[in-house]
Amino acid sequence: MDAQDAELFNDSLGRCLRTPEFLNRFYELFLASSDEVTRKFAHTDFRVQVRMLKGSLYLMMLASSGSSEMLSDLERVAKLHSRTEMDIRPELYDLWLDCLVQAVQQFDPLFDEGVERVWRLGLEPGIAFMKSRY
Ligand code: HEM
């Protein structure tokens, strides 16, 4: 991902986060996508969860630029999601990304193929990292 892609991703993220409904919509889509996901979030307070997701999207964006500070943060999050703790199977991350891209499509007025590409590209390193720690 070059600097231009990173800027496109960052700008799209900014446009989406301008509407608080964006992250709620993502969770709506994600929870509806699989019974396994619904079960995992059975006891979740989504007001807290939405704040966390916002933080982790920035974290993942840093991940794609290879910041070492982010790696230690994401390490803790990855351990929490791993099979010994919350047991989030690697396949669920693909679903996670698809739902996120769907929400972006609905909330970024400038959404197009290029925007979709940089979201997928930008989040790929963080997702690969999470999966590798399963
Ligand atoms: C790259 C993708 C993901 C990121 C960056 C991410 C990030 C996070 C973060 C930061 C937390 C809060 C951790 C804390 O308590 O400090 C969290 C909690 C959680 N995540 Fe993820 N997550 C991702 C994917 C997933 C997927 C695919 C699932 C599948 C169901 C999932 C299920 C959960 C659950 C169940 C919690 C706990 C919610 C609660 O507190 O009730 N996450 N996640």
Boltz pocket constraint, residues with backbone or C-beta under 6 A from the ligand:
constraints:
  - pocket:
      binder: B
      contacts: [[A, 36], [A, 37], [A, 40], [A, 41], [A, 43], [A, 44], [A, 45], [A, 49], [A, 52], [A, 53], [A, 56], [A, 57], [A, 60], [A, 77], [A, 80], [A, 81], [A, 86], [A, 88], [A, 89], [A, 92], [A, 93], [A, 96], [A, 126], [A, 127], [A, 130]]
      max_distance: 6.0
